[in-house]
Amino acid sequence: MREQLLAAEKVTGIRWQGGVLHLLDQRLLPSREHWLACDTVAQVATAIRDMAVRGASAIGIVAAYGLVLAAEERLAEGGDWEMDLEEDFMLLAEARPTAANLFWALNRMRERLQRLRPDEDVLGALEAEALAIHESDREANLTMAQHGTELIRRHQGNAQTLLTYGNAGALASGGFGTALGVIRAGFLEGMVERVYAGETRPWLQGSRLTAWELANEGLPVTLCADSALAHLMKTKGITWVVVGADCIAANGDVAGKIGTYQLAVSAMHHGVRFMVVAPSSSIDLNLETGDDIPLEEREPDELLDYAGTRVAPEVAVFNPVFDVTPADLIDVIVTERGVIERPDTAKLAQMMCRKRLH
């Protein structure tokens, strides 16, 4: 499977070349493929905040590269560069508060700074760490793809009809994607006949990004309005809902793209299995339940406008971009460390501690 996925890889959204971070601007897809060149930490923070780059894993990777650029700037300025670098950590941390991977990546870069030897090349060490974060995410994607396809095979076998939501693909990660990595692998192994994708308003990550990714790779994808998804489960023989996650609390509650919660409720009602695919860096054991996860709200114009044209009256707007799916609605969480069926606090803690012991 690994070789098949590597051979089929066509989409990437992050490139680090010659000390410059290049990002495929996801706001312009699929109509235009435009790469942003970021050579300052401020540009990286803006790209994250303005959703030129999005997806929990991708945000973490990009933030790690942003710290390399920040260190280069601070070292060139002289003075107490380590103290000044704290401002850059904060700048990146505030860009997208819900993505647990962002804080995981920043903490990993901070820990690498703390391990620096007196004679060590600062920029070389930080760049190597950022590259390692990027590569480890690619490897995690491959492992999750294998775990997820084994689950699909075990529970329903071949000829699957899957439903996904948001964009948890190559654009949202450092490699092949989380949810879409599983779907890609299932298709390559002949188990997936059709993939339905919800459009995912208001940013349309499903229609602009997921449908684009899957169509580019030749997967049979059908786009549906978000309001049609429950009807889809009732009439189209959906066997699995497969989604990603931006943060997972210690008890297995999952923060994901707004609309995921109601999708999980519908899945339980219709007897459709619900799979969350995310790297272990999305799990924050310091957050006891989903109530502790900070949920980002965005500007009213995202709902009042469409493609720059005002389509709604001047009314009050509530625009949360994430919601929390309770653990009791989730059949399985798939990570690179293993699979947790019917997740709860004890199972997540056991999985996370088992890895640390090794």
C-alpha positions as CSV (number, residue, x, y, z in Angstrom):
1,M,0.0,0.0,0.0
2,R,2.8,2.4,0.9
3,E,4.3,2.1,-2.6
4,Q,0.9,2.6,-4.2
5,L,0.2,5.8,-2.3
6,L,3.7,7.2,-3.0
7,A,3.2,6.5,-6.7
8,A,-0.3,8.1,-6.7
9,E,0.9,11.3,-5.0
10,K,-0.1,14.3,-7.0
11,V,-1.1,17.0,-4.6
12,T,1.1,19.0,-2.2
13,G,0.6,22.3,-0.5
14,I,3.9,22.9,1.4
15,R,7.4,23.3,0.0
16,W,10.5,24.4,1.8
17,Q,13.2,25.5,-0.7
18,G,16.3,27.5,-0.2
19,G,15.2,28.9,3.2
20,V,11.9,30.1,1.8
21,L,8.5,28.6,2.7
22,H,6.2,28.1,-0.4
23,L,2.5,27.6,0.2
24,L,-0.2,26.7,-2.3
25,D,-2.8,29.4,-1.6
26,Q,-5.9,27.3,-0.8
27,R,-8.2,30.4,-0.9
28,L,-7.8,30.5,-4.7
29,L,-8.3,26.8,-5.5
30,P,-9.6,25.2,-7.7
31,S,-9.8,28.1,-10.1
32,R,-6.1,29.1,-9.7
33,E,-3.0,27.5,-8.4
34,H,-0.9,30.2,-6.9
35,W,2.1,29.7,-4.6
36,L,2.9,32.2,-1.8
37,A,6.6,32.7,-1.0
38,C,7.0,33.4,2.7
39,D,10.4,34.5,4.0
40,T,9.3,36.2,7.3
41,V,7.5,34.8,10.3
42,A,4.9,37.6,9.9
43,Q,4.0,36.3,6.4
44,V,3.7,32.8,7.8
45,A,1.4,33.9,10.6
46,T,-0.8,35.8,8.1
47,A,-1.0,32.8,5.8
48,I,-2.3,30.7,8.7
49,R,-4.7,33.3,10.1
50,D,-6.1,34.2,6.7
51,M,-6.5,30.5,5.7
52,A,-4.1,30.5,2.8
53,V,-3.0,27.4,4.5
54,R,-5.4,25.4,6.7
55,G,-5.8,21.9,8.1
56,A,-4.5,21.0,11.6
57,S,-1.4,19.1,10.5
58,A,-0.4,21.6,7.8
59,I,-0.7,24.5,10.2
60,G,1.7,22.8,12.6
61,I,4.2,22.0,9.9
62,V,4.0,25.6,8.5
63,A,4.4,27.1,12.0
64,A,7.6,25.0,12.5
65,Y,9.0,26.5,9.4
66,G,7.8,29.9,10.5
67,L,10.0,29.5,13.6
68,V,13.0,28.9,11.5
69,L,12.4,32.1,9.6
70,A,11.8,33.9,12.9
71,A,15.1,32.7,14.3
72,E,16.9,33.8,11.2
73,E,15.4,37.3,11.6
74,R,16.2,37.5,15.3
75,L,19.8,36.3,14.9
76,A,20.4,38.9,12.2
77,E,19.0,41.7,14.5
78,G,21.4,40.7,17.4
79,G,20.6,41.4,21.0
80,D,18.8,38.8,23.1
81,W,17.4,36.8,20.2
82,E,16.0,34.1,22.4
83,M,13.9,36.5,24.4
84,D,12.7,38.3,21.2
85,L,11.8,34.9,19.7
86,E,9.1,34.5,22.3
87,E,7.1,37.2,20.5
88,D,7.2,35.0,17.4
89,F,6.1,32.0,19.3
90,M,3.1,34.0,20.5
91,L,2.4,35.4,17.0
92,L,2.1,32.0,15.6
93,A,0.2,30.5,18.5
94,E,-2.5,33.1,18.2
95,A,-3.0,32.6,14.4
96,R,-5.5,29.6,14.7
97,P,-6.3,28.7,18.4
98,T,-8.3,25.5,17.8
99,A,-5.5,23.5,16.0
100,A,-3.8,21.3,18.6
101,N,-1.1,20.5,16.1
102,L,0.0,24.1,16.0
103,F,0.8,24.1,19.7
104,W,2.4,20.7,19.5
105,A,4.7,21.8,16.7
106,L,5.6,25.0,18.5
107,N,6.4,23.1,21.7
108,R,8.5,20.7,19.8
109,M,10.5,23.6,18.3
110,R,10.9,25.1,21.7
111,E,12.2,21.9,23.2
112,R,14.7,21.7,20.4
113,L,15.9,25.2,21.3
114,Q,16.3,24.1,24.9
115,R,18.5,21.2,23.8
116,L,20.9,23.3,21.8
117,R,24.6,22.8,22.6
118,P,26.7,26.0,23.0
119,D,28.6,25.4,19.8
120,E,25.6,24.2,17.7
121,D,24.3,25.9,14.6
122,V,20.9,27.3,15.7
123,L,19.3,27.7,12.3
124,G,20.6,24.3,11.1
125,A,19.1,22.6,14.2
126,L,15.8,24.3,13.9
127,E,15.5,23.6,10.2
128,A,16.3,20.0,10.7
129,E,13.6,19.8,13.4
130,A,11.0,21.4,11.1
131,L,11.9,19.1,8.3
132,A,11.6,16.1,10.7
133,I,8.1,17.4,11.8
134,H,7.1,17.5,8.1
135,E,8.5,14.1,7.3
136,S,7.0,12.5,10.4
137,D,3.6,13.7,9.3
138,R,3.9,12.1,5.9
139,E,4.9,8.8,7.6
140,A,2.0,9.1,10.0
141,N,-0.4,9.6,7.1
142,L,0.8,6.4,5.5
143,T,0.4,4.5,8.8
144,M,-3.1,5.9,9.4
145,A,-4.1,5.0,5.8
146,Q,-3.2,1.4,6.5
147,H,-5.0,1.3,9.9
148,G,-8.1,2.8,8.4
149,T,-8.4,0.6,5.4
150,E,-8.0,-2.5,7.6
151,L,-11.0,-1.3,9.6
152,I,-13.1,-0.7,6.5
153,R,-12.2,-4.2,5.2
154,R,-12.9,-5.8,8.6
155,H,-16.3,-4.2,9.1
156,Q,-17.8,-4.0,5.6
157,G,-15.4,-5.5,3.1
158,N,-15.3,-4.3,-0.5
159,A,-17.7,-2.1,-2.5
160,Q,-17.8,0.7,0.0
161,T,-19.6,4.0,-0.4
162,L,-17.9,6.6,1.8
163,L,-18.8,10.1,3.0
164,T,-16.3,12.8,3.9
165,Y,-16.6,16.4,5.1
166,G,-14.3,19.3,5.2
167,N,-10.8,18.8,3.8
168,A,-8.5,16.3,5.6
169,G,-6.4,15.6,2.6
170,A,-2.9,16.3,1.2
171,L,-3.6,20.1,1.3
172,A,-4.4,19.8,5.0
173,S,-1.3,17.8,5.9
174,G,2.3,17.2,5.1
175,G,1.6,14.2,2.9
176,F,-1.4,12.2,1.8
177,G,-4.0,13.4,4.3
178,T,-5.7,11.9,7.3
179,A,-9.3,11.1,6.3
180,L,-8.5,11.3,2.6
181,G,-5.4,9.2,3.1
182,V,-7.7,6.4,4.3
183,I,-10.1,7.0,1.4
184,R,-7.2,7.0,-1.2
185,A,-5.8,3.8,0.2
186,G,-9.2,2.1,0.3
187,F,-9.7,3.1,-3.4
188,L,-6.3,1.8,-4.4
189,E,-7.1,-1.5,-2.8
190,G,-10.4,-1.8,-4.6
191,M,-12.7,-1.3,-1.6
192,V,-14.2,2.1,-2.5
193,E,-16.8,2.5,-5.2
194,R,-17.9,6.0,-4.6
195,V,-16.9,9.0,-2.3
196,Y,-19.5,11.6,-1.4
197,A,-18.1,15.0,-0.3
198,G,-20.1,17.6,1.6
199,E,-19.5,21.1,0.2
200,T,-18.6,22.4,3.8
201,R,-19.8,25.9,4.1
202,P,-19.0,28.7,4.5
203,W,-15.4,28.2,3.1
204,L,-16.4,25.3,0.8
205,Q,-13.4,23.2,1.7
206,G,-15.3,20.2,0.5
207,S,-16.2,21.5,-2.9
208,R,-13.1,23.6,-3.6
209,L,-10.5,21.4,-2.1
210,T,-11.6,17.8,-1.3
211,A,-13.5,17.3,-4.6
212,W,-10.5,18.9,-6.4
213,E,-8.0,16.6,-4.7
214,L,-10.0,13.4,-5.3
215,A,-10.9,14.3,-8.9
216,N,-7.2,15.0,-9.7
217,E,-6.3,11.5,-8.5
218,G,-9.1,9.8,-10.4
219,L,-11.3,8.8,-7.5
220,P,-15.1,8.6,-8.1
221,V,-16.3,11.7,-6.1
222,T,-19.8,13.1,-6.0
223,L,-20.3,16.6,-4.4
224,C,-23.4,17.2,-2.2
225,A,-24.9,20.2,-0.4
226,D,-24.3,20.0,3.3
227,S,-28.1,20.0,3.9
228,A,-28.4,16.8,1.8
229,L,-26.0,14.6,3.8
230,A,-28.6,13.1,6.2
231,H,-30.7,12.3,3.1
232,L,-27.6,10.8,1.5
233,M,-27.1,8.4,4.4
234,K,-30.7,7.3,4.2
235,T,-30.8,6.7,0.4
236,K,-27.3,6.0,-0.9
237,G,-26.0,3.1,1.2
238,I,-23.2,5.1,2.9
239,T,-21.1,2.6,5.0
240,W,-18.6,5.0,6.7
241,V,-18.3,8.7,7.4
242,V,-14.6,9.4,7.4
243,V,-13.4,12.8,8.7
244,G,-10.3,14.5,10.2
245,A,-9.9,16.4,13.4
246,D,-8.4,19.7,14.6
247,C,-8.2,18.7,18.3
248,I,-9.1,15.7,20.4
249,A,-9.6,16.0,24.1
250,A,-8.5,13.5,26.7
251,N,-11.9,11.8,26.8
252,G,-12.2,11.4,23.0
253,D,-14.4,14.4,22.2
254,V,-13.3,15.7,18.8
255,A,-13.2,19.3,17.5
256,G,-13.7,19.4,13.8
257,K,-15.0,21.5,11.0
258,I,-18.3,23.1,11.8
259,G,-21.0,20.7,10.8
260,T,-19.2,17.5,11.8
261,Y,-21.2,17.2,15.0
262,Q,-24.6,17.1,13.2
263,L,-23.0,14.7,10.7
264,A,-22.1,12.3,13.6
265,V,-25.7,12.6,15.0
266,S,-27.1,11.6,11.6
267,A,-24.6,8.8,11.2
268,M,-25.7,7.2,14.5
269,H,-29.4,7.5,13.6
270,H,-28.8,5.8,10.3
271,G,-26.4,3.1,11.6
272,V,-23.5,4.5,9.6
273,R,-20.0,4.0,11.2
274,F,-18.1,7.2,12.0
275,M,-14.3,7.3,11.8
276,V,-12.1,10.1,12.9
277,V,-8.6,10.1,11.4
278,A,-5.9,12.3,13.0
279,P,-2.3,12.2,14.1
280,S,-1.6,11.8,17.8
281,S,-0.3,15.4,17.8
282,S,-4.0,16.4,17.6
283,I,-4.6,14.8,21.0
284,D,-4.3,17.1,23.9
285,L,-4.5,15.2,27.2
286,N,-4.5,18.5,29.1
287,L,-8.0,19.2,27.8
288,E,-10.3,17.0,29.9
289,T,-13.3,17.2,27.6
290,G,-14.4,18.9,24.4
291,D,-15.8,21.8,26.5
292,D,-12.2,22.8,27.2
293,I,-11.3,23.1,23.5
294,P,-11.1,26.7,22.3
295,L,-13.4,27.0,19.3
296,E,-12.5,29.7,16.8
297,E,-15.2,32.1,15.5
298,R,-14.5,34.1,12.3
299,E,-15.7,37.3,10.7
300,P,-19.4,37.9,9.8
301,D,-18.5,38.7,6.2
302,E,-17.9,35.0,5.6
303,L,-21.6,34.5,5.9
304,L,-22.9,37.9,4.7
305,D,-20.9,37.9,1.5
306,Y,-20.4,35.4,-1.3
307,A,-17.3,35.8,-3.6
308,G,-17.1,39.4,-2.5
309,T,-20.8,40.3,-3.1
310,R,-23.1,41.0,-0.2
311,V,-25.9,38.4,-0.3
312,A,-27.5,38.9,3.1
313,P,-29.0,41.8,5.0
314,E,-27.0,43.5,7.8
315,V,-28.0,41.2,10.6
316,A,-26.2,39.6,13.6
317,V,-24.0,36.7,12.6
318,F,-22.8,33.7,14.6
319,N,-19.9,32.1,12.7
320,P,-18.1,29.4,14.6
321,V,-15.8,27.4,12.3
322,F,-15.4,24.3,14.5
323,D,-17.8,22.2,16.6
324,V,-17.2,19.4,19.1
325,T,-18.4,15.8,18.4
326,P,-18.9,13.9,21.7
327,A,-16.9,10.7,22.0
328,D,-20.0,8.6,22.3
329,L,-21.0,9.4,18.7
330,I,-17.6,8.2,17.4
331,D,-17.0,4.6,16.4
332,V,-13.3,4.8,16.0
333,I,-10.4,7.2,16.2
334,V,-7.4,6.2,13.9
335,T,-4.0,7.6,14.7
336,E,-0.5,6.5,13.7
337,R,0.0,5.1,17.2
338,G,-3.0,2.8,16.8
339,V,-6.8,2.5,16.6
340,I,-9.2,3.3,19.4
341,E,-12.7,1.9,19.0
342,R,-15.4,3.5,21.1
343,P,-13.0,6.1,22.5
344,D,-12.9,7.2,26.2
345,T,-10.4,8.7,28.6
346,A,-8.8,5.4,29.7
347,K,-8.2,4.2,26.1
348,L,-6.7,7.5,24.9
349,A,-4.4,7.7,28.0
350,Q,-3.3,4.1,27.5
351,M,-2.4,4.6,23.9
352,M,-0.5,7.9,24.5
353,C,1.4,6.5,27.5
354,R,2.3,3.2,25.7
355,K,4.1,5.1,23.0
356,R,6.1,7.2,25.5
357,L,7.2,4.1,27.3
358,H,8.8,2.9,24.0
